[in-house]
Amino acid sequence: MTNPLLRPSDLPFQLPDYAAITDANVREALGTGMAEQLAALRRLADNPVPATVENVLHAWERTGAILDRAILAFWVAQAADTNDERDAIMAEFMPRLAQHSDAILLDPLLYARLTQLRDRAAAGEVVLDEQDEFALSERLRDYERGGITLPEEQQERLKEINAELATLSNAFERLLVDGRNAAAVHITDEAELAGLSADDLAGLREAAKARDLDGWLIPLTNTTGQPVLDSLEDRAVRERVFRASIERGLTGPFDTRDTLVRIARLRAERATLLGYAHHAAYVHEIGCARTTDAVNDLLARLTPGVVRIAEREAADLAGELHTLISPEAELQPWDWQFLASRRKGAAGVDPEQIKPYLEYSRVLHDGVFAAATALYGITFHERPDLIGYTKEATVYEVREADGAVLGAVIIDPYTRPTKQGGAWMTSIVEQSTLSNDLPVVTNTCNLTPPAPGSPSLMTWDNVITLFHEFGHDLHGLLSHVRYPSRSGTNVPRDFVEFPSQVNEVWAFEPALIRAFARHHETGEAIPAEWVDALVAERQSSGYDTLELLKAMILDQAWHQTPLEDLPEEASGVEEFEAAALARAGVEFPLIPPRYRSSYFHHIFGGGYSAGYYSYLWSEVMDADTVAWFREQATEEQPGGMTRAAGERFRRELLGRGGSVEALDTYRRFRGADPDVQHMLARMGLDT
């Protein structure tokens, strides 16, 4: 076989041979893999031997090896560095994969094989341990939620919906990338960029050159807020950048509204078909929240206090604006980041002054990696002989404290026009004791690439993002479970963000900051008063919390609204948004949602539909866990970043992946349910 994806890789960690894999190989492997898996599952279903753990659960996990290998290798490569052929593969195979999934989940013989194993276990004929029992229950639930009990006519409609949703989701993603690139702001007068550092200017000039433009180009990130708004002194340019960001997807060739409306309506129809009140009820059922009421109650509990904090912050910033411009000046959304940044600078945390101390490589090695070593004893070793999914990615071998090889992580830090926005983690090889596979995970970010000869400097928000995404990596790397389908981050959506948010806290550990925040030219440590100010920033601002809350509310509005009340066409999107925010009491136009519907990748292009609340739900567990770490403090490690504490978190929580019920995992680790008061205190809402 000449196609590297049709056989296990001979490279260390079974890393895909990206140097040899072609896009044509991917196309062939996806098609071959689907056929191979269906044939294997047919043999499993037709097996006349009574159902056992080995011939059902273990055999099931071993099916689809080619398909899994192709999907895991290709998905991250396409998201991080696409081209026309990769886009075409996605457009072709997204609906085909949805049809493939339906072929499995609507197969009554496969369902019968699972129920036979359940019945034999209940009769005492088969012994299931904890991981077997949970894996079986999850597969049965997939079938029951996948339409196995529907009449044939409704199953056919379900298949049509699933295939169309897969196509539309891919189309939305493509429109987002193209629309974000098209919305970049072109500047030809350097005076308009006053406030940006020389390194920033060099990076923007390189961005312009890459598109054969004179002057400077300000690329957009996927969120509403843009990093340059912290520093741009020219108010008119700030407004240009802000409007370019918030108006994405509303007009022109990259208008996403028709696509997102169709997605929302199809999801609502599918939910009704499956017997749910709406799509959100379908999603929440399998999360830690369990019910839509629980999600709504949490959002409603926070709203009044968060709005009050935002109003106080707005009043302070309006006073700042009056001093800076004139008493008649009216605070606008594009002023907020700039004025807030000035206030931080007055308090000793000027974002532009800090950046020279945040060189990417040092932050990665002396910050992110060092924290993982301190907590878990693992170390990271660059493997220049191995090639990642793009030439700009670096492969690191991960070793245990005793030198045993644990797995690998691939880090791809810089933005490019062919890359989706945001930051994310994926698995290329899932950890499994059943197959003896070591984990291979990725960490993909969108840092501004440095100009030639310049250092790669980060913002403080970039630092937090890097720690966050590496928390997902640790969840995958430290997994120790039997079934690959239950390893690492294969957990409920409102649990998956919890370990990554916990890992953010180490970015605020004073001793660690002093280690990774050193001037890129002099090596001088960051001033002590700046460290204190950064640590004090750990409490959420009203701006950060309200923009996030607004996005969560929009997500729930799109997915809790019955089909008959959803917009029928693109023209209704903005009115729907405004009404949803007004009903929730969060209009407050000075702080826009972190994502407007037209560029809300998480819910219309990613896997967070009706689940964007997960960041907040996870923060309840995150804040409670951070409080636990503080209780483990020692004189040497006052923040609790000790090997003993890390070992418990690893063995009792990270290592269990999704092999058991998520909240049971938390209770075993913490000894109790999470206490919401820790999150409220972090937000300044505990009084």
FENRAJO-V31446 format. One record per run of one state. SS is the DSSP state (~ for helix, > for strand, _ for the rest). FROM is the first residue (numbers start at 1). TO is the last residue. If there is no record, write none. Layout:
BEGIN
<<SS:FROM:TO> <SS:FROM:TO>>
END
This chain:
BEGIN
<<_:1:3> <~:4:6> <_:7:11> <~:12:14> <_:15:22> <~:23:46> <_:47:52> <~:53:62> <_:63:64> <~:65:80> <_:81:83> <~:84:105> <_:106:107> <~:108:122> <_:123:129> <~:130:145> <_:146:151> <~:152:182> <_:183:184> <>:185:187> <_:188:189> <~:190:193> <_:194:197> <~:198:210> <_:211:215> <>:216:218> <_:219:226> <~:227:230> <_:231:234> <~:235:246> <_:247:251> <~:252:254> <_:255:256> <~:257:273> <_:274:278> <~:279:284> <_:285:291> <~:292:324> <_:325:332> <~:333:346> <_:347:350> <~:351:355> <_:356:358> <>:359:359> <~:360:376> <_:377:378> <>:379:382> <_:383:393> <>:394:399> <_:400:404> <>:405:414> <_:415:423> <>:424:429> <_:430:431> <>:432:432> <_:433:436> <>:437:437> <_:438:438> <>:439:447> <_:448:456> <>:457:457> <_:458:459> <~:460:477> <_:478:483> <~:484:486> <_:487:492> <~:493:508> <_:509:509> <~:510:516> <_:517:517> <>:518:518> <_:519:524> <>:525:525> <_:526:527> <~:528:536> <_:537:541> <~:542:560> <_:561:562> <~:563:565> <_:566:569> <~:570:584> <_:585:596> <~:597:599> <_:600:600> <~:601:604> <_:605:613> <~:614:631> <_:632:642> <~:643:652> <_:653:653> <~:654:656> <_:657:661> <~:662:670> <_:671:676> <~:677:682> <_:683:687>>
END
